[in-house]
Amino acid sequence: MASAELRDTRRRIKSVQATMKITRAMELIAASRIPKAQARVTASKPYTNKLIEVIRNVGAASGGAGHLLLEKREVRTVGVLLVSADRGLAGAYASSIIRLAESSVIEHRKAGREVRLFAVGRKAQSYFDYRGYHIEQSFLGITDTPGYGDARAIANLVMDAYADGRVDAVQAFYTRYESALTQTPRSFELLPVEPPSTDGGAPTSSVDYSYEPSPDAILDRLLPRYVEAIVFNMLLESSASEHSARRRAMKAATDNADELIRVLTNVANRARQAEITTEISEIVGGAEALNQ
């Protein structure tokens, strides 16, 4: 009959083995999604780069005409657009970008500015809700495989808030995908749009366009598309970063479970050996007592 300690150890081994099957499956799922997410990030960049080139040329042809999305104002109200995750089990992925955004919110409030939050992902929504922050709008269920329609909805919301004067600037927070091992939380000013510049950048060709109806009207169409493309790129990079972070976290959990199983197996073996030794001692002692 197994002792209570041995039964408990064997029960723990079975529990850890079941957990390891789950973490291993989640690791494989995340690993299978990384190449597709990475390919989407790479595929989105030529469109954005070409859009920047066209905006630069059209802006030069318009003679530096003003546009609502280019207008810089005195900042009294700041919009904070935060891209986090809908699901957990991805290590410190969500908490890193949330901490970066929260520190910025605290700084804006200390400076006397009002903050309006736009949260993408259930993790950001639950975090700021729990701490009593007012969230202007939440977007849930899109961080796993974001589409361009999701980016358009988010971009239109923040652009409308900027155009209506509800916010004087929009600061965006997302996780930049560097590689499968490196993802960097970062922030930048989404609105007002910073006009693309060639100073210090890669050489670009200046194209002579024929404009119909006018450069100003074309720029009015292009700038919202540019903001949509930037938001879409944010969502794609965050999605690729989330899958990579989840794969690493699940691999670490699987490795830890495997090590724990080895330790518990050794404990179970020692407990069983102790039981066998005790049983042999009892048999030998009983035999000697009978002989006497």
C-alpha positions in Angstrom: 0.0 0.0 0.0 1.5 3.3 -1.0 2.0 5.9 1.7 0.2 9.3 1.7 3.4 11.1 0.6 3.9 8.8 -2.3 0.2 9.1 -3.4 0.4 12.9 -3.2 3.6 13.0 -5.2 2.2 10.8 -8.0 -1.0 13.0 -8.1 1.2 16.1 -8.5 3.1 14.4 -11.3 -0.1 13.7 -13.2 -1.3 17.2 -12.7 2.0 18.7 -14.0 2.0 16.4 -17.0 -1.6 17.5 -17.9 -0.5 21.2 -17.6 2.6 20.5 -19.7 0.4 19.1 -22.5 -1.6 22.4 -22.6 1.5 24.7 -22.5 3.2 22.6 -25.3 0.1 22.8 -27.5 -0.2 26.6 -26.9 3.5 26.9 -27.8 3.0 25.1 -31.1 -0.1 27.1 -32.0 1.8 30.4 -31.3 4.8 29.2 -33.3 2.6 28.4 -36.2 1.1 31.9 -36.2 4.3 33.8 -36.1 5.4 33.4 -39.7 2.0 34.5 -41.0 1.9 37.6 -38.7 5.5 38.4 -39.6 4.7 38.2 -43.3 1.7 40.6 -42.9 4.0 43.1 -41.1 6.5 42.9 -44.0 3.8 43.1 -46.7 2.2 46.2 -45.2 5.4 48.3 -45.2 5.7 49.0 -49.0 2.2 50.5 -49.1 3.0 52.8 -46.2 6.4 53.8 -47.6 4.8 54.6 -51.0 2.0 56.5 -49.3 4.6 58.6 -47.5 6.4 59.3 -50.8 3.2 60.4 -52.5 2.2 62.6 -49.5 5.7 64.2 -49.6 5.4 65.1 -53.3 1.8 66.2 -53.1 2.6 68.3 -50.1 5.4 70.0 -51.9 3.1 70.7 -54.9 0.5 72.2 -52.6 2.9 74.8 -51.4 2.7 73.8 -47.8 -1.1 74.3 -47.6 -2.6 73.5 -44.2 -4.8 70.6 -43.3 -6.8 69.8 -40.2 -4.7 66.7 -39.4 -1.5 68.7 -39.7 -2.7 71.5 -37.4 -0.8 71.8 -34.2 -2.6 73.3 -31.2 -2.0 74.0 -27.6 -2.4 70.7 -25.9 -5.0 70.7 -23.2 -6.5 67.2 -23.8 -4.4 64.2 -24.9 -5.8 61.1 -26.6 -3.9 57.9 -25.7 -4.3 55.0 -28.1 -3.0 51.8 -26.5 -2.7 48.5 -28.3 -2.4 45.6 -25.9 -3.8 42.0 -26.0 -7.1 40.2 -25.7 -5.6 37.0 -24.2 -3.0 36.4 -21.5 -0.3 33.7 -21.1 2.1 35.9 -23.1 4.6 36.7 -20.3 5.2 40.4 -19.8 3.9 41.5 -23.2 0.7 43.2 -22.1 2.0 44.6 -18.8 5.1 46.2 -20.5 3.1 48.3 -22.9 0.4 49.1 -20.3 3.0 50.4 -17.8 4.6 52.6 -20.5 1.1 54.1 -21.3 0.2 54.5 -17.7 3.4 56.4 -16.9 2.6 58.8 -19.8 -1.0 59.3 -18.6 0.3 60.1 -15.1 2.8 62.7 -16.6 0.1 64.3 -18.6 -2.2 64.6 -15.6 0.6 66.1 -13.5 1.1 68.7 -16.3 -2.6 69.6 -16.0 -3.8 67.9 -19.2 -6.9 65.9 -19.5 -6.5 62.4 -20.9 -8.9 60.4 -23.1 -8.1 56.6 -23.4 -8.7 54.5 -26.5 -7.9 50.9 -25.5 -7.4 48.1 -28.0 -7.4 44.7 -26.3 -9.1 43.2 -23.2 -6.0 43.4 -21.1 -5.8 47.2 -21.4 -9.5 47.6 -20.8 -9.6 45.5 -17.6 -6.4 47.1 -16.3 -7.6 50.7 -16.6 -11.2 49.9 -15.6 -9.9 48.3 -12.4 -7.8 51.4 -11.6 -10.7 53.8 -12.2 -9.6 55.4 -15.4 -12.3 56.5 -17.9 -12.0 54.7 -21.2 -13.4 56.7 -24.1 -13.7 53.6 -26.4 -12.5 50.0 -26.3 -11.9 47.6 -29.2 -12.0 43.9 -28.3 -11.3 40.7 -30.2 -9.1 42.1 -32.9 -5.5 41.7 -31.6 -5.1 38.1 -32.7 -5.6 38.6 -36.4 -6.3 42.3 -37.1 -7.9 43.4 -40.4 -7.7 46.7 -42.3 -11.4 47.4 -41.4 -10.4 47.3 -37.7 -7.6 49.8 -38.3 -10.0 52.1 -40.3 -12.5 52.0 -37.4 -9.9 52.9 -34.8 -8.3 55.6 -37.1 -11.7 57.2 -37.8 -12.5 57.4 -34.1 -9.3 59.2 -33.1 -9.4 61.4 -36.2 -13.0 62.4 -35.4 -12.0 63.2 -31.8 -9.1 65.3 -33.1 -11.3 67.1 -35.7 -14.0 67.8 -33.2 -11.5 69.3 -30.7 -12.2 66.7 -28.1 -8.4 66.0 -28.1 -5.6 68.3 -29.2 -3.1 65.4 -29.8 -3.1 61.7 -30.0 -0.2 59.6 -28.6 -0.1 56.0 -29.7 1.5 53.0 -27.8 2.2 49.6 -29.3 4.8 46.9 -29.3 7.2 47.0 -32.2 8.2 43.6 -33.7 12.0 43.5 -34.0 12.4 39.7 -34.3 11.1 36.5 -32.9 13.1 37.1 -29.7 12.9 40.9 -29.4 9.8 43.1 -29.1 10.0 46.7 -28.0 7.3 48.8 -26.4 7.3 52.2 -28.0 5.2 55.4 -28.3 4.9 58.1 -30.9 2.7 61.1 -31.7 0.0 59.9 -34.1 -1.9 63.2 -34.4 -1.2 65.8 -35.5 0.5 64.2 -38.5 4.1 65.1 -38.8 4.7 65.9 -42.5 7.1 63.4 -44.1 10.6 64.9 -44.5 13.6 64.0 -46.6 16.1 65.5 -44.1 18.4 62.8 -42.9 16.4 60.1 -44.5 16.8 57.8 -47.4 17.0 59.5 -50.9 13.6 59.6 -52.6 12.7 60.5 -56.1 10.6 63.6 -56.7 7.8 62.8 -59.1 6.1 65.4 -61.3 2.4 64.6 -61.0 -0.6 66.0 -62.9 -3.2 66.9 -60.3 -6.9 66.5 -60.7 -8.8 68.2 -59.1 -6.0 69.9 -57.0 -3.1 69.0 -54.7 -5.1 70.2 -51.7 -8.1 68.0 -52.4 -5.8 65.0 -53.0 -3.9 65.6 -49.8 -7.3 65.8 -48.0 -7.9 62.2 -49.2 -4.4 60.9 -48.6 -3.8 62.0 -45.0 -6.7 59.9 -43.5 -5.5 56.9 -45.5 -2.0 57.5 -44.1 -3.3 57.5 -40.5 -5.2 54.3 -41.3 -2.1 52.7 -42.7 -0.1 53.7 -39.6 -2.7 52.3 -37.2 -2.9 49.1 -39.3 0.9 48.7 -39.1 0.7 49.2 -35.3 -1.9 46.4 -35.0 0.1 44.0 -37.2 3.3 44.6 -35.3 1.6 44.2 -32.0 -0.1 40.9 -33.2 3.3 39.5 -34.3 4.9 40.6 -31.0 2.1 39.0 -29.0 2.4 35.6 -30.7 6.2 35.7 -30.3 5.9 36.6 -26.6 3.3 33.8 -26.0 5.5 31.2 -27.7 8.5 32.1 -25.5 6.3 32.1 -22.4 4.7 28.8 -23.2 8.1 27.2 -24.0 9.5 28.4 -20.6 6.4 27.0 -18.9 6.8 23.6 -20.7 10.5 23.5 -19.8 9.7 24.3 -16.2 7.0 21.6 -16.1 9.4 19.0 -17.5 12.0 19.9 -14.8 9.4 19.7 -12.1 8.3 16.3 -13.3 11.9 15.1 -13.0 12.2 16.4 -9.5 8.9 14.9 -8.4 9.8 11.6 -10.0 13.0 11.5 -7.9 11.0 12.3 -4.8 8.5 9.5 -5.6 11.3 7.0 -6.2 13.0 7.8 -2.9 9.6 7.5 -1.1 9.0 4.1 -2.8 12.5 2.9 -1.9 12.0 3.9 1.7 8.7 1.9 1.8 10.5 -1.1 0.3 13.3 -0.9 2.8 10.8 -0.6 5.7 8.9 -3.6 4.4 12.1 -5.7 4.1 13.1 -4.7 7.5 9.8 -5.8 8.9 10.0 -9.2 7.1 13.5 -9.8 8.4 12.6 -8.8 11.9 9.5 -11.1 11.9 11.6 -14.0 10.6 14.2 -13.5 13.3 11.5 -13.4 15.9 10.0 -16.7 14.7 13.4 -18.4 14.7 14.0 -17.3 18.3 
